[in-house]
Each structure stands twice: as structure tokens, then as C-alpha cells.
Amino acid sequence: MNRLIGLLALLWLNFSPLWAQKDRDSLRVPLFTEEQLANQPIYTNLPQAYRVYHKVYRLSLKGTGGYYGKITGLPYDIDSLLNLQSLSVINESLDNLPWAIGKLPSLQQLYLSGNKFTAIPDTVFCLKNLKRLDLRANQLTHISERIGELTELEFLYFNDNPQLNFIPTEALGKLKKLKYLNLKHTKIPREQAQKVQKLLPHTKVEFF
């Protein structure tokens, strides 16, 4: 019964008229600092999260275990969690993300390590408040120049992607707020990593 109520609430949010959208916008909260966000509860159950959609700031999803229990996709209505600021899906089987991810304007942290991404999904580049992006231990082969659009990034993890052999140095050089970049255990040429370090002298770049 509770699950049905949650689904009905989602339908109302997605298909109600403009006045309802204005009401939805009134439920938005300001961005938390990293310390404030760390003190918020972590939701691990989507039906439960949808029931209190406007109070969910941190979401961590895990599969049930075993090959067939891995998470292979995220729901296309995940943007219903309009105040979501941290999303974690680690050691699963994701290789893409729904466009709805890019409609989460408050998302500051995206943890996707240990999945099957070969490239950063385009929808990620819509996250203009993103500060942490963790894509370590995936199957990345290259990084799009659009990475330079994420100008709020402070922490960026590409390490442990053994097939990654190219980074767009000029695009990365636009990330003036970047504090840390990890390129360890990749095939990134030393010269590229050093160029990024030169462009971002206040960033700690690890590449050995």
C-alpha cells in the first residue's frame, strides 16, 4: 500500500499542471556544505526514498549480489528526488545513465567507481554544481572535452582505468576550483599529466 502511495505521488509530480511544478520548486533546499551533507541520512531503498522525495539528500544503491543481482540501470524518474545532492552506485554493472541524472540541479557528489563505463555519460556534463566525480575502476578509454564544463569540480578520480590513454588537457585546465585529480594506474602519458599540473598549479595531480 505504501509503495502504491509513493508511485501515485510520483505520477502527480510528473504530470500535474504548472502550478504543481511551482509548488515542487518551493520544496527545494539550498546546497549543503560538504560537512553538512555528510551529516544527512543515507537512503538505500528507492521506494522509501520516493515517499519522502523532497527530503532525500543522499542516496546509495546496491544490488542484491551475484552476477544477476548487479544494478545495470537507474530509474528514468530519478530526478523526482529534486533535492538529491549525493548519489552513490559502487561496484555494480552500470555502463550508462538516464538523462534524468542531468536534471538533478543540486547534485554535488557522484560516486560511480567499480562499474562498466567506457566514457562519461553526456548527462553528467549538465550537473553544474558537481564537486566530486568518482569514476575510478571502470573501463574508461577516453575523457570528453566537455569535462571542462564542470567548473565547480573539486575532486576528480579517473584512477584504476587501465585502458584510459588520453585526457583533454586544455579542458581540464578550465577547472580552476579543482583540488585533486587522480590518474594513477592508467595509460595517461606522463607529459599529459604534467601539462595539467602546469595549467592547474594549485591542484594535486597524482599519476604515478
C-alpha positions as CSV (number, residue, x, y, z in Angstrom):
1,M,0.0,0.0,0.0
2,N,2.8,2.4,0.9
3,R,4.6,1.6,-2.3
4,L,1.4,2.4,-4.3
5,I,1.1,5.8,-2.5
6,G,4.7,6.5,-3.4
7,L,4.1,5.7,-7.1
8,L,1.0,7.9,-7.1
9,A,2.9,10.7,-5.7
10,L,5.5,10.4,-8.5
11,L,2.8,10.4,-11.1
12,W,1.3,13.6,-9.6
13,L,4.7,15.2,-9.7
14,N,5.5,14.3,-13.3
15,F,2.1,15.0,-14.9
16,S,0.5,17.7,-12.8
17,P,0.0,21.2,-14.3
18,L,2.3,24.2,-14.0
19,W,1.0,25.3,-10.6
20,A,2.1,22.0,-9.2
21,Q,5.6,22.5,-10.7
22,K,5.8,25.8,-8.9
23,D,4.9,24.0,-5.7
24,R,7.6,21.5,-6.4
25,D,10.2,24.2,-6.8
26,S,9.2,25.7,-3.4
27,L,10.4,22.4,-1.8
28,R,14.0,22.9,-3.0
29,V,16.6,23.5,-0.3
30,P,19.9,25.3,-0.6
31,L,23.1,23.4,-1.3
32,F,24.7,21.9,1.8
33,T,28.4,22.3,2.6
34,E,30.3,19.1,2.4
35,E,30.3,18.8,6.2
36,Q,26.5,19.4,6.4
37,L,25.9,16.9,3.6
38,A,28.0,14.2,5.5
39,N,25.6,14.6,8.4
40,Q,22.5,13.8,6.4
41,P,20.9,10.3,6.4
42,I,21.7,8.0,3.6
43,Y,18.7,6.4,1.8
44,T,19.3,2.9,0.3
45,N,15.8,2.0,-0.8
46,L,14.2,3.7,-3.8
47,P,10.5,3.1,-2.9
48,Q,11.2,4.6,0.6
49,A,13.1,7.5,-0.9
50,Y,10.3,8.3,-3.4
51,R,7.8,8.5,-0.5
52,V,9.8,11.4,1.0
53,Y,11.3,12.6,-2.3
54,H,11.9,16.2,-1.2
55,K,13.9,15.1,2.0
56,V,16.4,12.8,0.3
57,Y,19.8,14.4,0.1
58,R,22.0,11.3,-0.1
59,L,21.2,8.1,-1.9
60,S,23.3,4.9,-2.0
61,L,22.1,2.0,-4.1
62,K,23.4,-1.6,-4.1
63,G,22.4,-4.7,-5.9
64,T,21.4,-8.0,-4.3
65,G,24.7,-9.7,-5.0
66,G,25.8,-12.2,-7.6
67,Y,26.0,-11.6,-11.3
68,Y,22.3,-11.2,-11.9
69,G,21.9,-9.1,-8.8
70,K,24.0,-6.3,-10.0
71,I,22.5,-2.9,-10.8
72,T,22.5,-2.4,-14.6
73,G,20.5,0.8,-14.8
74,L,18.9,3.6,-12.8
75,P,15.2,4.7,-13.0
76,Y,14.3,7.3,-15.6
77,D,12.4,9.3,-13.0
78,I,15.2,9.6,-10.5
79,D,15.0,13.4,-11.0
80,S,11.9,13.2,-8.8
81,L,14.4,13.3,-5.9
82,L,14.6,17.0,-6.5
83,N,17.0,17.8,-3.6
84,L,19.4,14.9,-4.1
85,Q,23.0,16.1,-3.5
86,S,24.9,12.9,-3.3
87,L,24.5,9.7,-5.3
88,S,26.5,6.5,-4.9
89,V,26.3,3.4,-7.0
90,I,29.5,1.5,-6.4
91,N,30.7,-1.9,-7.7
92,E,27.7,-2.6,-9.8
93,S,27.2,-3.0,-13.6
94,L,26.3,0.4,-14.9
95,D,27.6,1.4,-18.3
96,N,25.3,4.4,-18.9
97,L,23.0,6.8,-17.0
98,P,19.5,8.1,-17.8
99,W,19.1,11.7,-18.9
100,A,17.2,12.3,-15.7
101,I,20.5,12.5,-13.9
102,G,21.3,15.7,-15.6
103,K,18.0,17.2,-14.2
104,L,19.3,17.0,-10.6
105,P,20.5,20.6,-10.2
106,S,21.6,20.1,-6.6
107,L,23.8,17.0,-7.2
108,Q,27.3,17.7,-5.8
109,Q,28.7,14.2,-5.4
110,L,28.6,11.4,-7.9
111,Y,30.3,8.1,-6.9
112,L,30.3,5.5,-9.7
113,S,33.5,3.6,-9.1
114,G,33.7,-0.1,-10.0
115,N,31.2,-0.1,-12.8
116,K,31.5,-0.6,-16.6
117,F,31.6,2.9,-18.0
118,T,33.8,3.3,-21.1
119,A,33.1,7.1,-21.3
120,I,31.5,9.7,-19.1
121,P,27.8,9.8,-20.0
122,D,26.8,13.2,-21.6
123,T,24.1,13.8,-19.0
124,V,26.8,14.2,-16.3
125,F,28.0,17.4,-18.0
126,C,24.7,19.0,-17.2
127,L,25.5,18.8,-13.4
128,K,26.7,22.4,-13.0
129,N,27.0,22.1,-9.2
130,L,29.0,18.8,-9.3
131,K,32.0,19.0,-6.9
132,R,33.1,15.3,-6.7
133,L,33.1,12.8,-9.6
134,D,34.5,9.4,-8.9
135,L,34.9,7.1,-11.9
136,R,37.8,5.0,-10.7
137,A,38.0,1.3,-11.6
138,N,35.8,1.5,-14.6
139,Q,36.6,0.8,-18.3
140,L,37.2,4.3,-19.4
141,T,39.1,4.7,-22.7
142,H,39.0,8.5,-23.1
143,I,37.6,11.6,-21.5
144,S,35.4,14.1,-23.4
145,E,36.5,17.7,-23.7
146,R,33.1,18.5,-22.1
147,I,34.7,17.8,-18.8
148,G,35.7,21.5,-18.9
149,E,32.0,22.4,-18.5
150,L,32.0,21.1,-14.9
151,T,33.6,24.2,-13.5
152,E,32.6,23.5,-9.8
153,L,34.6,20.3,-9.7
154,E,37.0,20.0,-6.7
155,F,37.8,16.3,-6.7
156,L,38.1,14.0,-9.8
157,Y,39.0,10.4,-9.8
158,F,40.0,8.5,-13.0
159,N,42.5,6.1,-11.4
160,D,42.4,2.4,-12.0
161,N,41.1,2.6,-15.5
162,P,43.8,0.6,-17.3
163,Q,42.7,1.4,-20.8
164,L,42.5,5.2,-20.3
165,N,45.2,6.7,-22.5
166,F,44.1,10.3,-23.2
167,I,42.9,13.3,-21.2
168,P,41.9,16.6,-22.8
169,T,44.5,18.8,-21.0
170,E,43.1,22.2,-22.1
171,A,39.6,21.3,-21.0
172,L,40.9,20.1,-17.6
173,G,42.8,23.3,-17.4
174,K,39.4,25.2,-17.2
175,L,38.6,23.5,-13.8
176,K,40.1,26.3,-11.7
177,K,38.5,25.0,-8.5
178,L,39.9,21.5,-8.8
179,K,41.9,20.5,-5.7
180,Y,42.7,16.9,-6.6
181,L,43.0,14.8,-9.7
182,N,43.9,11.1,-9.6
183,L,45.3,9.5,-12.8
184,K,47.1,6.6,-11.2
185,H,47.1,3.1,-12.8
186,T,46.1,4.4,-16.3
187,K,47.9,4.7,-19.6
188,I,47.9,8.5,-19.5
189,P,51.2,9.7,-20.8
190,R,53.4,11.5,-18.2
191,E,53.5,14.5,-20.5
192,Q,49.7,15.0,-20.4
193,A,49.6,14.7,-16.6
194,Q,52.4,17.2,-16.3
195,K,50.7,19.6,-18.6
196,V,47.5,19.5,-16.5
197,Q,49.7,20.1,-13.4
198,K,51.2,23.2,-15.1
199,L,47.8,24.5,-16.1
200,L,46.4,23.9,-12.5
201,P,49.4,24.6,-10.2
202,H,47.2,24.6,-7.1
203,T,45.8,21.1,-7.9
204,K,47.3,17.9,-6.6
205,V,47.7,15.6,-9.6
206,E,48.6,12.0,-8.9
207,F,49.7,9.9,-11.9
208,F,52.4,7.5,-10.7
